[in-house]
Amino acid sequence: ATRVIFLVSGLTTATWAPLVPFVKDRLALSESALGMLLLCLGLGSFVFMPLAGALCGRLGCRKVIAVSGVCLLSALLLLASVPTIWAMALSLVLFGAGLGTIDVAMNVQSVIVQEASKKAIMSGFHGFYSLGALLGAASMALLLSVGLSPWAAVLCMVGIAAALLAFGIPLCLPYGSRSDAPWFVLPKGAVLLLGVLCFMVFLAEGAMLDWSAVFMKEARAAAASRAGWGFAAFSLAMTVGRLTGDRFVQAFGAKKTLFYGALLGAVGYALAVFLPWEWTSLAGFIFVGIGLSNIVPVLFTLAGSQKAMPLSLALASVCTLGYLGILVGPAIIGFVAHATTLPFSFLLVALGLLGVALCARLKFR
């Protein structure tokens, strides 16, 4: 059931991405207006993610996943159809709230399930998220390419996601970690450190999402038709790394996985920057994908085992700080690239990942 929920989360996230250009055309938005509108998605996530951990403690993972899943699918249908910018803004807030809440709830459940299983299975859970994202992106591309309208394509994807939720939700845990935890506390101690590390890793992932194609086109003179292969290589490497990563974590432990994963990610960024060929940049992006693939699952596992905060609140804090990296990180890279160069920005990301590797020696209790 946990794998199914991760799959649905990836599937629904990938369903939204191909809709963005259609939304821009339907509402006649400028680039700046679209950018402002997309902030509503982040707003919904950041309002509800810190509360999601306490909700899991009070209501149980099953109820939180069920309600957030309904919000998620309802929002997708609205995103494909609403005719005004204000309705779109509210729909994005609802979509962000659903995504953020289900993300925290499924990670709370995954930590509890992993502790009960007494073996490393967290990377596999996150691998199903990556698999869902790949399947969602491919399915939307296929449905739109055969002539379906955005509304019809989204309706098909919502139907698939609803069927998966109908199977998975009844099997989810009826409890969370603690029902007496406060609604919100500021992260402290090991949780704050884990959140900062998660921020850096998500920033490195966000850089791949938003800037890898630009890097390939401008720094490596790749044709526009080939520029997207950088992110494709990264995504495939990350999916394979996560689906096979549990054995590595089981064999070498969380701290070695954190150290060598961050180190490999830094090497990948450096390889892409210092070697001037297109194929070496692709190889570097593959190293980044493999290196980063198991770091976030390890950080969430460590957040679940620390004693400074209740499990649900700790995961909510780490998730919130992490997703801040995905939302604001690419913008930071853009500002630095504007003042210097994009390759220099990538080198700063590599230095940040070296910092993550050095922190692997610290105690997370």
RODO-2510 file (C-alpha; in nm, 4 decimals, decimal comma):
residues 365
     n   res          X          Y          Z
     1     a     0,0000     0,0000     0,0000
     2     t     0,2851     0,2404     0,0776
     3     r     0,4418     0,1764    -0,2624
     4     v     0,1073     0,2442    -0,4307
     5     i     0,0703     0,5817    -0,2558
     6     f     0,4234     0,6838    -0,3599
     7     l     0,3401     0,5765    -0,7165
     8     v     0,0233     0,7898    -0,7148
     9     s     0,2121     1,0926    -0,5834
    10     g     0,4660     1,0714    -0,8659
    11     l     0,1928     1,0048    -1,1222
    12     t    -0,0153     1,3074    -1,0266
    13     t     0,2858     1,5398    -1,0071
    14     a     0,3901     1,4398    -1,3581
    15     t     0,0331     1,4856    -1,4838
    16     w     0,0466     1,8563    -1,3947
    17     a     0,3765     1,9390    -1,5716
    18     p     0,2507     1,8970    -1,9343
    19     l    -0,0548     2,1088    -1,8499
    20     v     0,1490     2,4241    -1,7823
    21     p     0,1788     2,5446    -2,1450
    22     f    -0,1933     2,4778    -2,2020
    23     v    -0,2792     2,6814    -1,8919
    24     k    -0,0558     2,9636    -2,0153
    25     d    -0,2363     2,9713    -2,3514
    26     r    -0,5865     2,9250    -2,2099
    27     l    -0,5522     3,2153    -1,9684
    28     a    -0,3313     3,4260    -2,2029
    29     l    -0,0603     3,4623    -1,9380
    30     s     0,2772     3,6288    -1,9738
    31     e     0,5859     3,4503    -1,8418
    32     s     0,5939     3,6736    -1,5339
    33     a     0,2226     3,6218    -1,4649
    34     l     0,2646     3,2455    -1,4996
    35     g     0,5601     3,2546    -1,2608
    36     m     0,3554     3,4421    -1,0016
    37     l     0,0659     3,2012    -1,0477
    38     l     0,2889     2,8977    -0,9949
    39     l     0,3851     3,0347    -0,6542
    40     c     0,0313     2,9420    -0,5447
    41     l     0,1281     2,5739    -0,5686
    42     g     0,4173     2,6329    -0,3306
    43     l     0,1911     2,8355    -0,1019
    44     g    -0,0531     2,5459    -0,0674
    45     s     0,2279     2,3046     0,0124
    46     f     0,3989     2,5262     0,2675
    47     v     0,0811     2,6055     0,4563
    48     f    -0,0224     2,2415     0,4938
    49     m     0,3056     2,0467     0,5078
    50     p     0,3968     2,1652     0,8604
    51     l     0,0466     2,0657     0,9798
    52     a     0,0383     1,7286     0,8057
    53     g     0,2562     1,5541     1,0648
    54     a     0,0248     1,6499     1,3519
    55     l    -0,2775     1,5459     1,1435
    56     c    -0,1207     1,2008     1,0949
    57     g    -0,0734     1,1703     1,4710
    58     r    -0,4316     1,2696     1,5479
    59     l    -0,6238     1,1128     1,2584
    60     g    -0,3916     0,8382     1,1338
    61     c    -0,2075     0,8063     0,8030
    62     r    -0,5031     0,6428     0,6273
    63     k    -0,7467     0,9321     0,6755
    64     v    -0,4879     1,1970     0,5897
    65     i    -0,3844     1,0126     0,2718
    66     a    -0,7488     0,9630     0,1725
    67     v    -0,8474     1,3300     0,2138
    68     s    -0,5307     1,4656     0,0533
    69     g    -0,5701     1,2180    -0,2336
    70     v    -0,9221     1,3436    -0,3039
    71     c    -0,7940     1,7036    -0,2950
    72     l    -0,5154     1,6119    -0,5346
    73     l    -0,7395     1,4491    -0,7956
    74     s    -1,0093     1,7161    -0,7671
    75     a    -0,7487     1,9874    -0,8145
    76     l    -0,6116     1,8181    -1,1283
    77     l    -0,9574     1,8228    -1,2883
    78     l    -0,9915     2,1920    -1,2002
    79     l    -0,6454     2,2758    -1,3353
    80     a    -0,7425     2,1305    -1,6724
    81     s    -1,0647     2,3302    -1,7009
    82     v    -1,1013     2,6493    -1,4928
    83     p    -1,1413     2,9606    -1,7129
    84     t    -1,0110     3,2436    -1,4926
    85     i    -0,6790     3,3291    -1,3315
    86     w    -0,8309     3,3537    -0,9821
    87     a    -0,9912     3,0107    -1,0134
    88     m    -0,6576     2,8761    -1,1364
    89     a    -0,4797     3,0305    -0,8362
    90     l    -0,7209     2,8634    -0,5922
    91     s    -0,6905     2,5330    -0,7804
    92     l    -0,3120     2,5488    -0,7537
    93     v    -0,3352     2,6178    -0,3798
    94     l    -0,5589     2,3096    -0,3463
    95     f    -0,3203     2,1040    -0,5612
    96     g    -0,0191     2,2168    -0,3567
    97     a    -0,2019     2,1422    -0,0311
    98     g    -0,2861     1,7912    -0,1512
    99     l     0,0677     1,7238    -0,2740
   100     g     0,2352     1,8532     0,0408
   101     t     0,0023     1,6714     0,2783
   102     i     0,0139     1,3353     0,1020
   103     d     0,3926     1,3644     0,0777
   104     v     0,4326     1,4021     0,4542
   105     a     0,1717     1,1338     0,5311
   106     m     0,3214     0,8734     0,3005
   107     n     0,6695     0,9379     0,4445
   108     v     0,5383     0,9053     0,8018
   109     q     0,3838     0,5726     0,7036
   110     s     0,6970     0,4616     0,5185
   111     v     0,9167     0,5183     0,8258
   112     i     0,6761     0,3226     1,0474
   113     v     0,6599     0,0376     0,7934
   114     q     1,0386     0,0302     0,7560
   115     e     1,0881     0,0162     1,1343
   116     a     0,8401    -0,2724     1,1555
   117     s     1,0102    -0,4605     0,8711
   118     k     1,3538    -0,4193     1,0369
   119     k     1,5286    -0,3738     0,7016
   120     a     1,6041    -0,0910     0,4599
   121     i     1,3099    -0,0401     0,2220
   122     m     1,2829     0,3410     0,2106
   123     s     1,4736     0,3842    -0,1171
   124     g     1,2328     0,1442    -0,2861
   125     f     0,9378     0,3552    -0,1715
   126     h     1,0918     0,6676    -0,3220
   127     g     1,1783     0,4655    -0,6309
   128     f     0,8069     0,4109    -0,6848
   129     y     0,7580     0,7900    -0,6730
   130     s     1,0202     0,8284    -0,9481
   131     l     0,8623     0,5433    -1,1432
   132     g     0,5211     0,7104    -1,1117
   133     a     0,6677     1,0381    -1,2389
   134     l     0,8186     0,8651    -1,5430
   135     l     0,4966     0,6757    -1,6187
   136     g     0,2867     0,9886    -1,5670
   137     a     0,4989     1,2011    -1,7986
   138     a     0,5058     0,9306    -2,0660
   139     s     0,1311     0,8646    -2,0392
   140     m     0,0396     1,2344    -2,0644
   141     a     0,2698     1,2776    -2,3643
   142     l     0,1097     0,9762    -2,5332
   143     l    -0,2483     1,0851    -2,4604
   144     l    -0,1878     1,4393    -2,5841
   145     s     0,0021     1,3204    -2,8924
   146     v    -0,2913     1,1047    -3,0113
   147     g    -0,5164     1,4094    -3,0091
   148     l    -0,6909     1,4032    -2,6712
   149     s    -0,7713     1,7401    -2,5181
   150     p    -0,5907     1,8320    -2,1949
   151     w    -0,9182     1,7771    -2,0054
   152     a    -0,9655     1,4275    -2,1522
   153     a    -0,6022     1,3333    -2,0894
   154     v    -0,6224     1,4484    -1,7276
   155     l    -0,9516     1,2637    -1,6826
   156     c    -0,7803     0,9403    -1,7930
   157     m    -0,4910     0,9978    -1,5519
   158     v    -0,7256     1,0840    -1,2651
   159     g    -0,9165     0,7614    -1,3314
   160     i    -0,5961     0,5572    -1,3089
   161     a    -0,4851     0,7377    -0,9920
   162     a    -0,8297     0,6972    -0,8329
   163     a    -0,8215     0,3220    -0,8974
   164     l    -0,4771     0,2956    -0,7385
   165     l    -0,5905     0,4983    -0,4353
   166     a    -0,9021     0,2832    -0,3985
   167     f    -0,6723    -0,0182    -0,3724
   168     g    -0,4065     0,1365    -0,1486
   169     i    -0,5975     0,3513     0,1015
   170     p    -0,7875     0,0684     0,2823
   171     l    -0,4494    -0,0976     0,3490
   172     c    -0,2821     0,2163     0,4880
   173     l    -0,2068     0,2518     0,8583
   174     p    -0,4990     0,3758     1,0727
   175     y    -0,2534     0,5514     1,3069
   176     g     0,0436     0,7891     1,2876
   177     s     0,3241     0,8348     1,5371
   178     r     0,1832     1,0321     1,8325
   179     s    -0,1607     1,1812     1,8868
   180     d    -0,0483     1,4205     2,1616
   181     a     0,2120     1,6027     1,9498
   182     p     0,1609     1,9798     1,9129
   183     w     0,0278     2,1150     1,5843
   184     f     0,3514     2,2903     1,4974
   185     v     0,7003     2,3287     1,6436
   186     l     1,0126     2,4848     1,4979
   187     p     1,2698     2,2249     1,3895
   188     k     1,5589     2,1887     1,6312
   189     g     1,8752     1,9890     1,6841
   190     a     1,9233     1,6963     1,4505
   191     v     1,5945     1,7712     1,2716
   192     l     1,7109     2,1200     1,1730
   193     l     2,0387     1,9785     1,0424
   194     l     1,8579     1,7077     0,8459
   195     g     1,6239     1,9720     0,7030
   196     v     1,9174     2,1858     0,5863
   197     l     2,0801     1,8820     0,4225
   198     c     1,7489     1,7950     0,2587
   199     f     1,7236     2,1545     0,1317
   200     m     2,0647     2,1220    -0,0357
   201     v     1,9860     1,7860    -0,1960
   202     f     1,6474     1,9028    -0,3247
   203     l     1,8156     2,2183    -0,4586
   204     a     2,0577     1,9955    -0,6514
   205     e     1,7614     1,7953    -0,7887
   206     g     1,5751     2,1152    -0,8784
   207     a     1,8819     2,2394    -1,0662
   208     m     1,8622     1,9308    -1,2856
   209     l     1,4909     1,9823    -1,3475
   210     d     1,5054     2,3501    -1,4398
   211     w     1,8597     2,4122    -1,5658
   212     s     2,0044     2,0933    -1,7183
   213     a     1,8483     2,1566    -2,0614
   214     v     1,9638     2,5203    -2,0572
   215     f     2,3141     2,4051    -1,9629
   216     m     2,3226     2,1525    -2,2472
   217     k     2,2054     2,4097    -2,5022
   218     e     2,4100     2,7114    -2,3936
   219     a     2,7239     2,5641    -2,2370
   220     r     2,7557     2,2533    -2,4562
   221     a     2,5951     2,3841    -2,7775
   222     a     2,3552     2,0900    -2,7930
   223     a     2,0689     2,1169    -3,0405
   224     a     1,7363     2,2146    -2,8838
   225     s     1,5997     1,8709    -2,9758
   226     r     1,8777     1,7050    -2,7697
   227     a     1,8932     1,9462    -2,4758
   228     g     1,6265     1,7569    -2,2806
   229     w     1,8334     1,4391    -2,2781
   230     g     2,0268     1,5701    -1,9794
   231     f     1,7248     1,5632    -1,7501
   232     a     1,6098     1,2327    -1,9035
   233     a     1,9482     1,0760    -1,8188
   234     f     1,9324     1,2147    -1,4657
   235     s     1,5733     1,0920    -1,4123
   236     l     1,6434     0,7427    -1,5402
   237     a     1,9566     0,7135    -1,3238
   238     m     1,7671     0,8327    -1,0173
   239     t     1,4811     0,5865    -1,0750
   240     v     1,7172     0,2914    -1,1199
   241     g     1,9237     0,4040    -0,8193
   242     r     1,6201     0,4218    -0,5933
   243     l     1,4689     0,0934    -0,7058
   244     t     1,7989    -0,0847    -0,6358
   245     g     1,9189     0,1322    -0,3463
   246     d     1,7738    -0,0611    -0,0531
   247     r     2,0354    -0,3341    -0,0935
   248     f     2,3118    -0,0740    -0,0845
   249     v     2,1693     0,0943     0,2257
   250     q     2,1204    -0,2445     0,3922
   251     a     2,4799    -0,3448     0,3180
   252     f     2,6666    -0,0205     0,3914
   253     g     2,4388     0,1722     0,6268
   254     a     2,2800     0,5161     0,6164
   255     k     2,5899     0,7284     0,6799
   256     k     2,8063     0,5681     0,4108
   257     t     2,5155     0,5974     0,1668
   258     l     2,4852     0,9671     0,2541
   259     f     2,8612     1,0262     0,2226
   260     y     2,9274     0,8425    -0,1034
   261     g     2,5995     0,9505    -0,2615
   262     a     2,6651     1,3212    -0,2006
   263     l     3,0282     1,2789    -0,3109
   264     l     2,9197     1,1108    -0,6368
   265     g     2,6648     1,3877    -0,6960
   266     a     2,9365     1,6516    -0,6519
   267     v     3,1668     1,4625    -0,8903
   268     g     2,8842     1,4468    -1,1446
   269     y     2,8315     1,8232    -1,1366
   270     a     3,2080     1,8833    -1,1607
   271     l     3,2366     1,6404    -1,4530
   272     a     2,9594     1,8234    -1,6403
   273     v     3,1299     2,1599    -1,5847
   274     f     3,4989     2,0837    -1,6388
   275     l     3,4837     1,8488    -1,9390
   276     p     3,3596     2,0356    -2,2468
   277     w     3,1826     1,7623    -2,4416
   278     e     2,8119     1,6904    -2,4625
   279     w     2,8508     1,3213    -2,3790
   280     t     3,0597     1,3923    -2,0677
   281     s     2,7892     1,6288    -1,9406
   282     l     2,5326     1,3503    -1,9895
   283     a     2,7616     1,1147    -1,7991
   284     g     2,7917     1,3742    -1,5223
   285     f     2,4129     1,4043    -1,4975
   286     i     2,3889     1,0244    -1,4703
   287     f     2,6374     1,0355    -1,1794
   288     v     2,4263     1,3084    -1,0161
   289     g     2,1121     1,0937    -1,0520
   290     i     2,2753     0,7828    -0,9066
   291     g     2,4431     0,9786    -0,6279
   292     l     2,1364     1,1707    -0,5142
   293     s     1,8911     0,8839    -0,5595
   294     n     1,9147     0,7418    -0,2077
   295     i     2,0082     1,0497    -0,0032
   296     v     1,6553     1,1796     0,0610
   297     p     1,5258     0,8341     0,1673
   298     v     1,8214     0,8104     0,4080
   299     l     1,7557     1,1605     0,5468
   300     f     1,3890     1,0731     0,6056
   301     t     1,4938     0,7500     0,7783
   302     l     1,7310     0,9434     1,0052
   303     a     1,4539     1,1949     1,0793
   304     g     1,2347     0,9053     1,1879
   305     s     1,4977     0,7624     1,4228
   306     q     1,6097     1,0832     1,5984
   307     k     1,4804     1,1638     1,9495
   308     a     1,4682     1,5447     1,9449
   309     m     1,1134     1,5622     1,8008
   310     p     0,8158     1,3285     1,7456
   311     l     0,8434     1,1316     1,4213
   312     s     0,5507     1,2975     1,2417
   313     l     0,6590     1,6525     1,3273
   314     a     1,0215     1,5773     1,2398
   315     l     0,9268     1,4434     0,8968
   316     a     0,6952     1,7380     0,8350
   317     s     0,9818     1,9783     0,9174
   318     v     1,2372     1,7959     0,7003
   319     c     0,9896     1,7708     0,4107
   320     t     0,9057     2,1416     0,4323
   321     l     1,2695     2,2532     0,4370
   322     g     1,3500     2,0096     0,1574
   323     y     1,0754     2,1296    -0,0727
   324     l     1,1839     2,4865    -0,0071
   325     g     1,5047     2,3835    -0,1865
   326     i     1,3113     2,2658    -0,4932
   327     l     1,0966     2,5805    -0,5054
   328     v     1,3496     2,8558    -0,4391
   329     g     1,6731     2,6746    -0,5292
   330     p     1,6397     2,7011    -0,9084
   331     a     1,5630     3,0734    -0,8725
   332     i     1,8799     3,1192    -0,6639
   333     i     2,0786     2,9378    -0,9320
   334     g     1,9263     3,1699    -1,1930
   335     f     2,0307     3,4806    -1,0004
   336     v     2,3862     3,3493    -0,9536
   337     a     2,4061     3,2468    -1,3200
   338     h     2,2918     3,5937    -1,4256
   339     a     2,5660     3,7539    -1,2147
   340     t     2,8336     3,5006    -1,3184
   341     t     2,7725     3,1940    -1,5415
   342     l     2,5562     2,8821    -1,5250
   343     p     2,8607     2,6487    -1,5016
   344     f     2,9768     2,8510    -1,1987
   345     s     2,6327     2,8025    -1,0406
   346     f     2,6657     2,4269    -1,0953
   347     l     3,0052     2,4333    -0,9224
   348     l     2,8455     2,5989    -0,6195
   349     v     2,5899     2,3168    -0,6117
   350     a     2,8795     2,0689    -0,6215
   351     l     3,0380     2,2460    -0,3230
   352     g     2,7056     2,2256    -0,1386
   353     l     2,6931     1,8507    -0,1996
   354     l     3,0490     1,8174    -0,0666
   355     g     2,9193     1,9868     0,2480
   356     v     2,6417     1,7268     0,2685
   357     a     2,9034     1,4510     0,2395
   358     l     3,1105     1,6009     0,5229
   359     c     2,8013     1,6147     0,7456
   360     a     2,7571     1,2383     0,7088
   361     r     3,0009     1,1928     0,9991
   362     l     2,7823     1,3890     1,2409
   363     k     2,5414     1,2332     1,4899
   364     f     2,1721     1,2670     1,4009
   365     r     2,0195     1,2025     1,7422
***
